[in-house]
Amino acid sequence: MATETAPNAAPPSRAAIGARHLRTDRWWLAPTVTVLALLTFIAYASWRAFSQADYYAAPYVSPFYSPCLAEACEPMRGGPNVALVGDWWPFSPALVILVFPLGFRLTCYYYRKAYYRSFWASPPACAVAEPHRSYSGERRFPLILNNAHRYFFYASALIAGVLTYDTVLGFRNEEYAWGHMGVGTLLFLVNIVLVWAYTLSCHSCRHVMGGRLRSFSRHPVRYRLWTWISRLTGHHMALAWASLASLGLCDLYVYLLATDVFSDPQLF
C-alpha cells in the first residue's frame, strides 16, 4: 500500500556527496588541451606581433599586420598600408590593428567557454565543481567588457574585408604582375574562407540578421540569411579553431618567405 506524503512535509535534501565529482572519464583532457593550444598560439602571435619584421614578402602580407596603419610599415605596392598613425608610435604596427580581432575572439561566446573552463576552471567541465567560492558573472571588470562583443564583430568584419583584398593581391607574382598563383595564394584563399565563415557564424551576426524580427514572413531576405547563418553557427567552435590555425599558418608562411628560407612555389 502506497504511503501518502503529508502536504506540509519538507522536500528531501540533496545527497551528501563529499567528492568534487563522480565522473570516471578523462574530463580534464579537454581543458588541458585547450590551455596548451591557446598558450602556444598566444606565444607565437606575441613573438610575431612584437618582432616588427618579416611580415611582408611580395605579394603576401601577414594577416597579423593587415591593414598596416603606422608610418613605420614596410612599403607594400598596392598593399593595405595607410600611414594613419605617425612616427610617434614607438611600438609594432601590428599592435595598432590586432586589438580588434583579438577583442572579437576574446569576447566570442565559444572562446569565453574555452578559457573560462581551461584557464579559470569556472567550471573546468560539466558536473565538476569549480574551486571558486563566489561568482559575479560578467557584471564586473574585466568580464563586463564581453558586452562589447557586437562592436568587435563590426570591426572584425571590416578587417576580414581587408584580408579579402590581401587575398586578391596574392594573384600576383614577386614582380607584382597579375595572373599568377603560388602556394601562398592557396593558403590565403583557405584562410579567408575560414575567417569569413568564423566571422559570419558569430552569434552577434546571427542576431543582427534576424534577432529582432517579429515577423519573418515580412522579411524573406533577412530570414533566409538568418537561416543560413544559423546553420553556420552550429559549426562555430570548429571554425574558431580552424581560422585561428590558418591565420597562424599564413603568418608563418610569410615569415619563411621574408627570411629567405624558401621561395614561393608558383603554380602558374
JODA-V810095 format. One record per residue. N is the residue number from 0. PSI is psi in whole degrees, 0 to 359 (999 if undefined). NEAR is the number of other ideal C-beta (glycine too) atoms within 8 Angstrom. D_CENTER is the distance of its C-alpha to the mean C-alpha in Angstrom with 1 decimal. Layout:
# JODA-V810095
n = <N | N>
psi = <PSI | PSI>
near = <NEAR | NEAR>
d_center = <D_CENTER | D_CENTER>
This chain:
# JODA-V810095
n = <0 | 1 | 2 | 3 | 4 | 5 | 6 | 7 | 8 | 9 | 10 | 11 | 12 | 13 | 14 | 15 | 16 | 17 | 18 | 19 | 20 | 21 | 22 | 23 | 24 | 25 | 26 | 27 | 28 | 29 | 30 | 31 | 32 | 33 | 34 | 35 | 36 | 37 | 38 | 39 | 40 | 41 | 42 | 43 | 44 | 45 | 46 | 47 | 48 | 49 | 50 | 51 | 52 | 53 | 54 | 55 | 56 | 57 | 58 | 59 | 60 | 61 | 62 | 63 | 64 | 65 | 66 | 67 | 68 | 69 | 70 | 71 | 72 | 73 | 74 | 75 | 76 | 77 | 78 | 79 | 80 | 81 | 82 | 83 | 84 | 85 | 86 | 87 | 88 | 89 | 90 | 91 | 92 | 93 | 94 | 95 | 96 | 97 | 98 | 99 | 100 | 101 | 102 | 103 | 104 | 105 | 106 | 107 | 108 | 109 | 110 | 111 | 112 | 113 | 114 | 115 | 116 | 117 | 118 | 119 | 120 | 121 | 122 | 123 | 124 | 125 | 126 | 127 | 128 | 129 | 130 | 131 | 132 | 133 | 134 | 135 | 136 | 137 | 138 | 139 | 140 | 141 | 142 | 143 | 144 | 145 | 146 | 147 | 148 | 149 | 150 | 151 | 152 | 153 | 154 | 155 | 156 | 157 | 158 | 159 | 160 | 161 | 162 | 163 | 164 | 165 | 166 | 167 | 168 | 169 | 170 | 171 | 172 | 173 | 174 | 175 | 176 | 177 | 178 | 179 | 180 | 181 | 182 | 183 | 184 | 185 | 186 | 187 | 188 | 189 | 190 | 191 | 192 | 193 | 194 | 195 | 196 | 197 | 198 | 199 | 200 | 201 | 202 | 203 | 204 | 205 | 206 | 207 | 208 | 209 | 210 | 211 | 212 | 213 | 214 | 215 | 216 | 217 | 218 | 219 | 220 | 221 | 222 | 223 | 224 | 225 | 226 | 227 | 228 | 229 | 230 | 231 | 232 | 233 | 234 | 235 | 236 | 237 | 238 | 239 | 240 | 241 | 242 | 243 | 244 | 245 | 246 | 247 | 248 | 249 | 250 | 251 | 252 | 253 | 254 | 255 | 256 | 257 | 258 | 259 | 260 | 261 | 262 | 263 | 264 | 265 | 266 | 267>
psi = <129 | 140 | 141 | 143 | 133 | 140 | 331 | 14 | 143 | 142 | 154 | 144 | 166 | 155 | 138 | 94 | 117 | 337 | 152 | 335 | 166 | 18 | 143 | 358 | 178 | 69 | 338 | 348 | 315 | 309 | 329 | 315 | 321 | 316 | 312 | 317 | 314 | 321 | 322 | 314 | 319 | 317 | 315 | 312 | 323 | 316 | 316 | 322 | 324 | 352 | 328 | 29 | 159 | 43 | 4 | 125 | 102 | 129 | 20 | 141 | 138 | 136 | 343 | 339 | 16 | 130 | 146 | 109 | 5 | 153 | 336 | 3 | 147 | 136 | 132 | 117 | 112 | 4 | 178 | 55 | 115 | 120 | 72 | 332 | 125 | 187 | 358 | 344 | 110 | 354 | 183 | 141 | 335 | 330 | 345 | 323 | 335 | 342 | 330 | 307 | 329 | 315 | 324 | 316 | 324 | 326 | 0 | 142 | 319 | 313 | 329 | 311 | 318 | 309 | 339 | 315 | 320 | 312 | 322 | 351 | 51 | 76 | 165 | 335 | 168 | 138 | 24 | 126 | 141 | 155 | 352 | 142 | 334 | 160 | 121 | 3 | 217 | 40 | 351 | 163 | 138 | 351 | 342 | 339 | 344 | 341 | 349 | 13 | 320 | 322 | 325 | 329 | 315 | 314 | 320 | 328 | 322 | 319 | 322 | 326 | 321 | 319 | 330 | 318 | 319 | 321 | 321 | 319 | 341 | 352 | 25 | 165 | 191 | 335 | 10 | 22 | 135 | 164 | 22 | 157 | 127 | 180 | 324 | 325 | 317 | 318 | 318 | 327 | 313 | 318 | 314 | 327 | 315 | 320 | 314 | 320 | 318 | 317 | 314 | 336 | 359 | 141 | 329 | 321 | 317 | 320 | 322 | 321 | 321 | 12 | 331 | 8 | 132 | 339 | 108 | 329 | 336 | 350 | 69 | 325 | 312 | 327 | 318 | 317 | 318 | 322 | 315 | 315 | 326 | 320 | 321 | 326 | 331 | 343 | 20 | 320 | 312 | 321 | 328 | 314 | 318 | 317 | 327 | 317 | 320 | 325 | 315 | 322 | 319 | 318 | 317 | 321 | 316 | 319 | 316 | 324 | 317 | 333 | 11 | 32 | 321 | 169 | 153 | 116 | 128 | 129 | 324 | 999>
near = <2 | 3 | 4 | 4 | 5 | 5 | 4 | 3 | 6 | 3 | 4 | 3 | 4 | 3 | 3 | 5 | 5 | 3 | 5 | 4 | 9 | 6 | 8 | 3 | 4 | 4 | 11 | 8 | 7 | 10 | 12 | 9 | 8 | 12 | 10 | 8 | 9 | 12 | 8 | 8 | 10 | 8 | 8 | 10 | 11 | 8 | 8 | 13 | 11 | 10 | 9 | 7 | 5 | 9 | 16 | 13 | 8 | 9 | 9 | 16 | 14 | 13 | 12 | 12 | 12 | 14 | 9 | 16 | 12 | 11 | 8 | 7 | 12 | 7 | 5 | 12 | 6 | 5 | 12 | 11 | 11 | 7 | 9 | 5 | 10 | 6 | 5 | 5 | 11 | 3 | 5 | 8 | 14 | 13 | 10 | 10 | 14 | 10 | 7 | 11 | 10 | 8 | 11 | 15 | 10 | 8 | 12 | 11 | 8 | 9 | 11 | 10 | 8 | 10 | 11 | 9 | 14 | 14 | 7 | 8 | 11 | 9 | 9 | 11 | 12 | 5 | 6 | 11 | 6 | 8 | 4 | 8 | 2 | 4 | 5 | 6 | 5 | 7 | 6 | 7 | 5 | 5 | 10 | 9 | 8 | 10 | 6 | 9 | 12 | 9 | 7 | 12 | 13 | 8 | 12 | 12 | 10 | 8 | 13 | 12 | 8 | 11 | 13 | 10 | 9 | 15 | 12 | 7 | 12 | 14 | 9 | 11 | 9 | 6 | 5 | 10 | 7 | 6 | 5 | 10 | 9 | 12 | 9 | 13 | 12 | 10 | 12 | 13 | 10 | 9 | 16 | 12 | 8 | 12 | 14 | 10 | 12 | 13 | 13 | 9 | 13 | 13 | 8 | 9 | 13 | 14 | 10 | 7 | 10 | 12 | 7 | 5 | 11 | 3 | 6 | 10 | 6 | 6 | 10 | 8 | 6 | 11 | 12 | 8 | 10 | 13 | 8 | 8 | 13 | 9 | 7 | 12 | 11 | 6 | 9 | 14 | 7 | 7 | 13 | 13 | 9 | 10 | 13 | 10 | 8 | 13 | 12 | 11 | 10 | 15 | 14 | 9 | 12 | 16 | 12 | 9 | 14 | 11 | 7 | 5 | 5 | 6 | 4 | 11 | 6 | 8 | 8 | 5>
d_center = <61.5 | 58.2 | 58.1 | 57.0 | 54.7 | 56.0 | 54.3 | 53.6 | 52.6 | 49.4 | 46.5 | 45.9 | 43.7 | 40.5 | 41.2 | 41.5 | 38.9 | 38.7 | 36.0 | 32.3 | 31.7 | 33.6 | 31.0 | 32.2 | 29.1 | 26.7 | 24.4 | 23.3 | 21.9 | 18.5 | 17.6 | 19.2 | 17.2 | 13.9 | 15.3 | 16.4 | 13.3 | 11.1 | 14.2 | 14.7 | 11.4 | 12.0 | 15.6 | 15.1 | 12.8 | 15.2 | 18.1 | 17.0 | 16.1 | 19.5 | 21.5 | 22.1 | 23.4 | 23.1 | 20.1 | 22.3 | 24.4 | 26.0 | 24.7 | 21.2 | 19.0 | 16.0 | 12.7 | 12.5 | 15.7 | 15.4 | 17.0 | 19.3 | 21.1 | 23.4 | 27.0 | 26.6 | 24.3 | 25.8 | 27.6 | 26.0 | 28.3 | 26.9 | 23.4 | 21.0 | 22.9 | 24.4 | 26.1 | 25.2 | 25.2 | 28.6 | 29.8 | 29.7 | 26.1 | 26.7 | 23.2 | 20.9 | 19.9 | 16.3 | 16.3 | 17.3 | 14.2 | 11.4 | 11.8 | 10.4 | 6.8 | 7.1 | 8.7 | 6.5 | 3.9 | 7.4 | 9.1 | 7.3 | 10.3 | 9.2 | 7.7 | 10.9 | 12.9 | 11.7 | 12.6 | 15.4 | 17.0 | 16.5 | 17.0 | 19.0 | 20.7 | 20.7 | 21.7 | 21.1 | 21.8 | 23.7 | 27.3 | 26.9 | 28.0 | 25.9 | 27.6 | 27.2 | 30.3 | 28.8 | 25.8 | 25.0 | 21.9 | 19.7 | 22.9 | 23.0 | 21.3 | 18.6 | 17.2 | 18.8 | 16.2 | 13.8 | 16.2 | 14.9 | 11.7 | 13.5 | 14.3 | 10.9 | 10.3 | 13.5 | 12.7 | 9.5 | 11.7 | 14.3 | 12.3 | 11.5 | 15.3 | 16.1 | 14.2 | 16.3 | 19.3 | 18.6 | 18.6 | 21.9 | 23.3 | 22.7 | 25.8 | 28.0 | 29.6 | 30.1 | 32.9 | 30.7 | 32.8 | 31.2 | 31.4 | 30.0 | 27.2 | 26.1 | 23.9 | 21.4 | 21.5 | 20.7 | 17.7 | 16.4 | 17.3 | 15.4 | 12.3 | 12.7 | 13.4 | 10.3 | 8.2 | 10.7 | 10.8 | 7.3 | 7.9 | 11.4 | 11.0 | 9.7 | 12.8 | 13.5 | 13.9 | 16.2 | 18.1 | 18.6 | 20.1 | 22.5 | 22.0 | 25.1 | 27.4 | 30.6 | 31.9 | 29.9 | 33.2 | 33.5 | 30.1 | 29.9 | 27.4 | 24.8 | 25.7 | 25.0 | 21.6 | 20.8 | 22.1 | 20.0 | 16.8 | 18.0 | 18.4 | 15.0 | 13.6 | 15.5 | 13.2 | 9.9 | 9.7 | 10.8 | 8.6 | 5.4 | 7.6 | 9.3 | 7.0 | 6.0 | 9.8 | 10.8 | 9.5 | 11.4 | 14.3 | 14.8 | 15.1 | 17.4 | 19.4 | 20.0 | 21.0 | 23.5 | 24.9 | 25.4 | 27.1 | 29.4 | 28.5 | 29.0 | 29.3 | 27.1 | 29.0 | 30.1 | 30.2 | 32.4>
